[in-house]
Amino acid sequence: MEFKLLKIRSLILVSVFIVISTFRPDAIAEPSQFDIDSIFSEWEQVDQPGGTVAVIKEGKLIFSKGYGLANIEHSVPNTPTTVFRIASTSKQFTAATILLLVQQQNLNLNDSLYSFFPDFPDYAKDITIRHLLHHTSGVRDYFNLKELKGFRTDDYYDDAEVMGWLTAQPSLNFNPGEEFLYSNSGYWLLAQIVQKVTGVSMASFADNEIFKPLKMHNTRFHNNHNRIVKNKAYGYTPFSGPEFEINMSTLDLIGDGGILTTVEDLKKWDDEFYQQKVFDKNFWEKMTTVGTLNNGEQLDYASGLRISDYKGLKQIDHAGWFGGFKSNLIRFPEQKFSVIVLANREDAYSTGLARQVADLYLNQFYKKEVESAPQFIELNADQLKNFSGHYWSEDRSDSRHVYIKQGKLKLSPAPEREYDLAPLSEKQFKLMGVSANVIMTFMPKSNQMSVSVNGRDPFICDEYTPANYNGDQLAQFTGNFYSEALMVNYHIKIIDGELQLHIGNSLVSKLDAVQQDMLVSRNLGVIHIERNPESVITGFKMSSNRVKHVQFKKVLAE
């Protein structure tokens, strides 16, 4: 009997020891498949596109699954072997080809753009490969340029045309190294440099130097849209209720995007980050070294990768969006944990979805104070009235209308949208009804408002008095205007009492007179009117998100 009791006690002690020894307070959680499926439940509805999700923990693929359809017409499901376009998530591979050439001593990060392409104006002598990698070159974004030129989304153009657009620009958005402004042109130019140095396309170079060594057999820079790719997903855009339309590209440009791949292949790339069997420690250190501005300010952007903080954890990622595709590979290097979301529907928020998956696994690692609920206070109408007004952001080229409605402070970025501003203090408010954490702080003495998004450095909005032009006054803005940089004519007309912008015979958009001598096209950007000393309009400068101060001159009637 005593022997039996002793044996039972021993078994209990062994069991307790096993439980204690296997319990790790720092271990990554293991949610159920149901938890992950619930995040992507919308993608499982009838005839819906979706995507593929993968979760990697310490080098092991612990979850991978396809949701929705890769091809709606033929009811082909998405699977872990489905091939997706990953858009700007491709930029890290473009950066990798450049850094490999640097390691091979075929390039130097301080080499100038002008040394490769002397057709550029002299400003290219001050632009280095390093500037292009970190989006600090000031080169205007070719996507924005083609929009300003009047190209439609599905229009075709090739490398030679893009090079012509860029070399025709008489100036930059800013002096190299002075600012950070994301520019697809920079990474497209890096691909052209790879071809210039190696004598082969970047697609071939990347295949031989990256994809084949890593056995990424289903990955390629897709520089021939006519090439058949097995298991390729179609991209889709919602257009009417639950219905979608195909949104695929015929462009053959690569560098800023262009990769086709699978989650299984991207896992091999993620593995190499830790294992370093093909690319050494020095290579990965350069890949993850963030850029620096001329004033010494450090960026959160390295070489095709963003280095940031998410709920107190270091995060390395890069999102992509092009046509009907969205993507992101989010890596938490300290936890050796990654999430990949590849989607073939334009309405997918790949970054947010990937983070929701990460939250299921990493919640116990997060800084809990980050997750604390905001504490709101009550303010009366008298306390709110000083904040009402119209605010303009020069950095963002947009306006916001703040006003009181039914005793609450509201914000409207456009006539058809309205959001609540919930008070955190007497001057600070949280924007409600949006996925981002947007905090707005009013500074009535300086007639300004600062806006911080997800804890980033705030941008400033200045209060202004809206323009109030009558029909006769609007007529002064009409006429024909020509841009040598874009080689395009803009026609500003009044039709049915409305100021409109036309390119050729096509209506581009309505023009809103926002401020004195400032017109805004919601499709293209902001027009700053220029006048001579006699106050006669001589032209204007057009600015959009990634193209600043393009000169237009008024064409006088003959």
C-alpha positions in Angstrom: 0.0 0.0 0.0 2.8 2.4 1.0 4.6 1.5 -2.2 1.5 2.4 -4.3 1.1 5.7 -2.4 4.8 6.5 -3.0 4.4 5.6 -6.7 1.3 7.9 -7.0 3.1 10.7 -5.2 6.1 10.3 -7.5 3.9 10.4 -10.6 2.2 13.6 -9.2 5.6 15.2 -8.6 6.8 14.2 -12.1 3.6 15.6 -13.6 4.0 18.9 -11.7 7.6 19.1 -12.8 6.7 18.6 -16.4 4.0 21.3 -16.2 6.4 23.7 -14.5 9.3 22.9 -16.8 7.2 23.2 -20.0 5.3 26.4 -18.9 7.1 29.4 -20.3 5.7 32.9 -19.4 7.3 34.3 -22.5 5.9 31.6 -24.9 3.9 32.7 -27.9 0.2 31.9 -27.6 -1.4 29.3 -29.8 -4.9 30.4 -30.9 -7.4 28.1 -32.5 -7.9 28.1 -36.3 -11.4 29.4 -35.5 -9.9 32.6 -34.1 -8.0 33.2 -37.3 -10.9 32.1 -39.6 -13.1 34.7 -37.8 -10.8 37.5 -38.9 -11.2 36.5 -42.6 -14.8 35.4 -42.5 -15.9 38.1 -45.0 -13.6 36.5 -47.6 -15.5 33.2 -47.3 -18.8 34.6 -48.6 -20.2 33.3 -52.0 -18.2 34.4 -55.0 -15.8 36.6 -53.1 -12.1 37.1 -53.7 -9.9 36.8 -50.6 -6.3 35.9 -50.1 -3.9 33.6 -48.4 -2.6 33.9 -44.8 0.6 32.4 -43.3 1.9 32.5 -39.7 5.6 31.7 -39.1 7.0 31.0 -35.6 10.7 30.3 -35.0 11.1 29.1 -38.6 8.1 26.8 -38.7 5.0 27.4 -40.8 2.4 26.9 -38.0 -0.6 28.2 -40.1 -1.3 28.7 -43.7 -4.7 28.8 -45.4 -6.4 30.3 -48.4 -9.7 32.2 -48.2 -12.1 33.1 -50.9 -11.5 32.7 -54.7 -8.4 33.2 -56.8 -10.6 33.3 -59.9 -14.4 34.1 -59.5 -15.3 33.2 -63.0 -14.1 29.6 -62.7 -14.6 29.2 -58.9 -10.9 28.6 -58.3 -10.1 28.8 -54.5 -7.1 30.6 -53.0 -4.6 28.2 -51.4 -1.1 28.5 -49.9 0.3 27.8 -53.4 -1.7 30.6 -55.1 0.5 33.2 -56.8 -0.2 36.8 -55.9 1.1 40.2 -57.1 2.6 41.8 -54.0 3.1 45.3 -55.3 5.3 47.5 -53.1 6.2 44.6 -50.8 8.5 43.9 -53.8 10.7 46.9 -52.9 12.7 44.9 -50.3 13.8 42.5 -53.2 14.8 45.5 -55.4 16.9 46.8 -52.5 18.4 43.4 -52.0 19.7 43.4 -55.6 21.3 46.8 -55.0 23.0 45.7 -51.8 24.3 42.5 -53.4 25.9 44.6 -56.1 27.4 46.8 -53.4 28.8 43.6 -51.7 30.2 42.5 -55.0 31.9 45.9 -55.3 30.0 46.7 -58.5 28.2 49.6 -56.9 28.7 52.2 -54.2 25.8 53.6 -52.2 27.2 57.1 -52.8 27.2 56.7 -56.6 25.2 59.4 -58.2 22.1 59.0 -60.4 23.7 61.2 -63.0 26.7 58.9 -63.4 24.3 56.2 -64.7 21.8 58.5 -66.6 23.4 61.7 -67.8 20.1 62.7 -69.6 18.8 63.9 -66.2 19.2 67.6 -65.4 22.2 68.6 -63.2 20.3 68.1 -60.0 20.8 64.3 -60.5 24.5 64.8 -59.7 23.5 65.3 -56.0 21.1 62.2 -55.9 22.8 59.1 -54.7 21.7 55.4 -54.7 21.3 55.8 -50.9 18.8 58.6 -51.5 16.8 56.4 -53.8 16.8 53.5 -51.3 15.5 55.7 -48.5 13.0 57.8 -50.5 15.0 61.0 -49.8 15.9 61.8 -53.4 13.2 64.3 -54.2 12.5 62.6 -57.5 8.8 63.0 -58.5 6.7 59.9 -58.4 6.0 58.6 -61.9 2.5 57.3 -60.8 1.5 60.8 -59.9 3.1 62.2 -63.0 1.1 59.9 -65.3 -2.1 60.9 -63.5 -1.2 64.6 -63.9 -0.6 63.9 -67.6 -4.1 62.6 -68.0 -3.4 58.9 -68.2 -6.2 56.5 -67.1 -5.6 53.7 -64.7 -5.6 51.0 -67.5 -3.4 53.0 -70.0 -0.2 51.3 -71.0 3.3 52.8 -70.9 6.7 51.4 -70.8 10.2 52.0 -69.3 11.3 54.3 -72.1 8.3 56.6 -71.5 8.8 56.7 -67.8 12.4 57.6 -68.2 11.3 60.4 -70.6 8.9 61.7 -68.0 11.5 61.7 -65.2 14.3 63.3 -67.2 11.9 66.0 -68.4 11.4 67.3 -64.8 13.2 70.6 -64.5 13.2 70.3 -60.7 12.8 68.0 -57.7 10.2 67.9 -54.9 13.0 69.0 -52.6 16.8 69.0 -52.4 18.2 65.5 -52.0 18.4 64.4 -48.3 16.2 67.3 -47.0 13.0 65.3 -46.7 11.4 61.9 -46.8 8.7 61.4 -49.5 7.8 58.0 -50.7 8.5 57.8 -54.4 8.0 54.8 -56.7 10.3 56.5 -59.2 13.3 55.9 -56.9 12.8 52.1 -56.9 12.0 52.0 -60.6 15.3 53.8 -61.1 17.1 51.3 -58.9 15.9 48.5 -61.2 17.3 50.5 -64.2 20.6 50.8 -62.4 20.8 47.1 -61.8 20.3 46.5 -65.6 22.9 49.2 -66.4 25.5 47.6 -64.2 24.9 43.9 -64.9 23.8 44.0 -68.5 20.7 41.9 -67.7 17.2 42.8 -66.5 16.7 43.0 -62.7 14.2 40.2 -63.1 17.1 37.9 -64.4 19.6 39.1 -61.8 17.2 38.6 -58.9 16.2 35.2 -60.2 19.9 34.0 -60.3 21.1 35.8 -57.2 18.1 35.6 -54.8 15.2 33.4 -55.9 17.1 30.3 -57.2 19.6 30.2 -54.2 16.6 30.4 -51.8 14.6 27.8 -53.8 11.8 30.4 -54.3 10.6 28.6 -57.4 7.3 30.4 -57.6 8.7 33.9 -57.3 9.6 36.3 -60.1 9.7 39.9 -61.1 6.9 39.8 -63.7 8.3 42.0 -66.5 6.1 40.3 -69.2 2.4 40.6 -68.6 1.7 38.1 -71.4 3.7 35.3 -69.7 1.5 32.5 -68.4 1.9 32.0 -64.6 0.4 28.8 -63.1 -1.8 29.2 -60.1 -2.0 33.0 -60.5 -4.7 34.9 -58.7 -6.8 37.6 -60.4 -7.1 40.9 -58.8 -10.5 42.4 -58.0 -12.1 45.7 -57.1 -15.6 46.0 -55.5 -18.0 48.1 -57.7 -21.6 47.3 -56.8 -22.7 45.8 -53.5 -21.3 42.3 -53.3 -20.1 42.3 -56.9 -16.5 42.7 -58.1 -14.8 43.5 -61.3 -11.4 42.4 -62.5 -8.5 44.8 -61.8 -5.3 43.5 -63.5 -2.4 45.4 -64.9 -0.8 45.1 -68.4 2.3 47.0 -67.3 5.7 45.4 -67.5 7.5 47.9 -65.1 9.4 46.4 -62.2 11.5 47.7 -59.3 8.9 49.7 -57.4 6.7 46.6 -57.6 6.2 43.7 -59.9 6.9 40.6 -57.8 4.6 37.5 -58.2 5.0 35.0 -55.3 3.3 32.8 -52.8 3.2 32.7 -49.0 5.3 29.5 -49.0 8.0 31.2 -51.0 7.9 34.3 -48.8 8.5 32.0 -45.8 11.8 31.0 -47.4 12.8 34.7 -47.6 11.7 35.2 -43.9 13.8 32.1 -42.9 16.9 33.6 -44.5 16.6 36.7 -42.3 17.4 34.5 -39.3 19.5 31.7 -40.9 21.7 33.8 -43.1 22.8 30.8 -45.2 22.8 32.6 -48.5 23.1 36.3 -47.4 25.5 37.2 -44.6 25.0 39.2 -41.4 26.4 42.3 -43.1 23.9 42.1 -45.9 20.9 42.0 -43.4 22.4 44.8 -41.3 22.5 47.0 -44.4 18.9 45.9 -45.3 17.6 47.1 -41.9 19.7 50.2 -41.5 17.3 53.2 -41.6 18.0 56.3 -43.6 19.0 59.7 -42.2 18.2 63.2 -43.4 20.7 65.9 -43.9 19.9 67.3 -40.5 20.6 64.0 -38.8 17.0 63.0 -38.2 16.6 59.2 -38.5 13.8 57.8 -40.6 11.7 54.7 -40.0 12.5 53.5 -43.5 15.5 51.3 -44.4 16.0 49.5 -47.7 12.6 48.5 -48.9 11.6 47.9 -45.3 9.9 49.9 -42.6 11.4 49.6 -39.1 8.8 50.6 -36.5 7.2 49.8 -33.2 3.9 48.1 -32.8 2.5 48.0 -29.2 6.0 48.1 -27.8 7.5 45.4 -30.1 10.0 46.0 -32.9 8.3 45.4 -36.3 9.8 45.1 -39.8 7.4 45.2 -42.7 6.4 46.7 -46.0 2.9 46.8 -47.4 1.9 46.7 -51.0 -1.1 47.9 -53.0 -1.5 47.8 -56.8 -4.6 47.2 -58.9 -6.7 44.6 -57.2 -4.0 43.3 -54.9 -2.9 44.1 -51.3 -0.1 42.5 -49.3 2.2 42.7 -46.3 4.9 40.6 -44.6 5.1 41.7 -41.0 8.1 40.4 -39.0 8.6 40.7 -35.2 12.3 39.8 -35.1 12.7 39.6 -31.3 9.9 37.0 -31.1 11.0 35.3 -34.3 7.4 35.6 -35.5 6.0 36.7 -38.8 2.6 37.1 -40.5 2.0 37.2 -44.2 -1.3 38.4 -45.8 -1.6 38.3 -49.6 -5.0 39.5 -50.9 -6.5 39.7 -54.4 -9.2 42.3 -53.5 -8.5 46.0 -53.4 -10.7 46.6 -50.3 -8.5 44.4 -48.1 -6.5 46.2 -45.4 -3.5 43.8 -45.4 -1.6 45.6 -42.6 -4.5 45.7 -40.3 -5.5 42.1 -40.9 -1.9 40.9 -40.4 -1.8 42.8 -37.1 -5.1 41.2 -36.0 -3.5 37.8 -36.5 -0.4 38.9 -34.7 -2.5 40.1 -31.8 -3.9 36.6 -31.3 -0.3 35.2 -30.8 1.6 38.1 -29.2 -0.9 39.8 -26.9 1.1 38.9 -23.7 4.2 40.6 -25.1 2.5 43.9 -25.8 2.9 46.9 -23.5 -0.4 46.9 -21.8 -0.5 50.7 -21.4 -0.7 51.0 -25.2 -4.0 49.1 -25.1 -5.6 51.2 -22.3 -8.9 52.8 -23.3 -8.9 56.6 -23.8 -10.5 58.6 -21.0 -13.0 61.1 -22.5 -14.3 64.2 -20.8 -17.4 66.4 -21.3 -17.1 69.8 -22.9 -20.0 72.3 -23.5 -20.7 74.3 -26.6 -19.0 77.4 -25.2 -15.8 75.4 -24.7 -16.0 73.9 -28.2 -16.8 77.1 -30.2 -13.1 78.3 -30.3 -12.2 75.2 -32.4 -14.7 75.7 -35.2 -13.2 76.6 -38.5 -11.5 75.5 -41.7 -8.0 74.1 -41.5 -5.5 73.5 -44.3 -2.5 71.2 -44.3 0.2 72.3 -46.6 2.0 69.0 -46.1 -1.0 66.9 -47.0 -2.5 69.4 -49.5 -6.0 69.0 -48.0 -8.5 70.8 -45.8 -10.7 69.8 -42.9 -13.8 71.5 -41.7 -14.4 71.5 -37.9 -17.8 72.5 -36.6 -20.4 72.0 -33.8 -23.4 69.9 -34.5 -26.0 68.9 -31.9 -23.6 70.0 -29.1 -20.7 67.9 -30.4 -17.5 68.8 -32.2 -17.5 67.3 -35.7 -14.9 67.0 -38.5 -15.6 66.7 -42.2 -12.7 66.1 -44.7 -15.3 66.1 -47.5 -18.9 67.1 -47.9 -20.2 63.5 -47.8 -18.2 62.4 -44.7 -18.5 63.4 -41.1 -16.8 62.2 -38.0 -17.1 62.8 -34.2 -14.2 64.4 -32.3 -14.3 63.1 -28.7 -12.5 65.3 -26.1 -9.6 63.9 -24.2 -8.8 67.3 -22.6 -9.9 70.9 -23.1 -7.9 71.1 -26.3 -7.1 67.6 -27.4 -9.6 65.3 -29.3 -9.7 61.7 -30.7 -11.1 61.2 -34.2 -13.8 58.5 -33.9 -15.0 56.1 -36.5 -11.6 55.5 -38.2 -9.2 52.5 -37.9 -6.1 54.6 -37.1 -5.5 56.3 -33.8 -5.8 60.0 -34.8 -5.3 62.7 -32.1 -6.0 66.3 -32.9 -4.8 69.2 -30.7 -6.1 72.7 -31.2 -3.9 75.8 -30.7 -6.4 78.7 -30.8 -3.7 81.4 -30.1 -1.8 80.4 -33.2 -4.9 79.5 -35.2 -3.6 76.0 -35.8 -4.4 72.4 -35.2 -1.9 69.5 -35.0 -2.7 66.0 -36.1 -0.9 62.9 -35.0 -1.6 59.5 -36.6 -0.7 56.3 -34.7 1.7 58.1 -32.5 3.8 59.5 -35.3 5.1 63.1 -35.3 2.2 65.5 -35.9 1.6 67.6 -38.9 0.2 71.1 -38.7 -3.0 72.5 -40.1 -3.5 76.3 -40.4 -6.9 77.9 -40.0 -8.1 79.8 -43.0 -11.1 81.7 -44.3 -12.7 79.9 -47.3 -12.9 81.7 -50.6 -16.3 82.9 -51.6 -16.2 83.7 -55.3 -19.3 84.4 -57.4 -19.7 83.3 -60.9 -18.1 86.4 -62.5 -15.1 86.1 -60.1 -14.6 82.4 -61.0 -14.3 83.4 -64.6 -10.9 84.9 -63.9 -9.5 81.4 -63.4 -10.6 80.0 -66.8 -8.2 79.5 -69.7 -5.6 77.2 -71.2 -2.4 76.3 -69.3 0.6 74.4 -70.5 3.2 72.4 -68.5 6.6 71.8 -70.2 7.5 69.3 -67.5 4.4 67.2 -68.2 4.0 68.1 -71.9 0.2 68.5 -71.3 -2.4 71.2 -71.7 -5.0 71.9 -68.9 -8.2 73.7 -69.8 -10.1 75.4 -66.9 -13.7 76.1 -67.9 -17.0 77.1 -66.3 -19.8 74.7 -67.1 -23.2 74.9 -65.5 -21.8 77.4 -63.0 -19.1 75.0 -62.0 -15.3 75.4 -62.3 -14.0 72.3 -64.1 -10.6 71.0 -65.2 -10.3 69.3 -68.6 -7.4 67.5 -70.3 -8.1 67.4 -74.0 -11.8 66.7 -74.4 -12.0 64.8 -71.1 -13.4 66.2 -67.9 -10.9 65.4 -65.1 -12.7 66.8 -62.1 -14.5 69.7 -60.5 -12.3 72.5 -59.1 -13.2 73.8 -55.6 -12.1 77.4 -54.8 -10.9 76.6 -51.3 -8.8 79.7 -50.4 -7.8 82.9 -52.1 -6.1 81.9 -55.4 -6.1 78.2 -54.4 -8.1 75.6 -56.4 -8.4 72.0 -55.4 -9.0 69.0 -57.7 -9.9 65.9 -55.6 -8.6 63.7 -58.4 -5.3 65.4 -59.0 -4.2 67.9 -56.3 -3.9 71.5 -55.5 -3.5 74.5 -57.8 -1.7 77.6 -56.5 -2.5 80.5 -58.8 0.3 82.9 -59.9 -0.2 86.5 -60.8 2.0 89.3 -62.2 2.4 92.7 -60.5 -0.8 93.9 -62.2 -2.6 90.9 -60.6 -3.2 89.2 -63.9 -3.1 85.4 -63.7 0.1 84.1 -65.5 -0.1 80.5 -64.5 -0.1 78.2 -61.5 1.8 75.5 -59.7 0.2 72.0 -59.3 1.0 69.8 -56.3 -0.3 66.3 -55.6 0.7 63.7 -53.0 4.1 62.8 -54.4 4.7 65.5 -57.0 5.2 69.1 -55.8 5.1 72.5 -57.6 4.8 71.5 -61.2 4.8 74.7 -63.3 2.0 75.6 -65.7 2.0 78.8 -67.8 -1.1 80.4 -69.1 -1.4 80.2 -72.9 -2.6 83.5 -74.3 -5.3 83.3 -77.0 -3.9 84.1 -80.5 
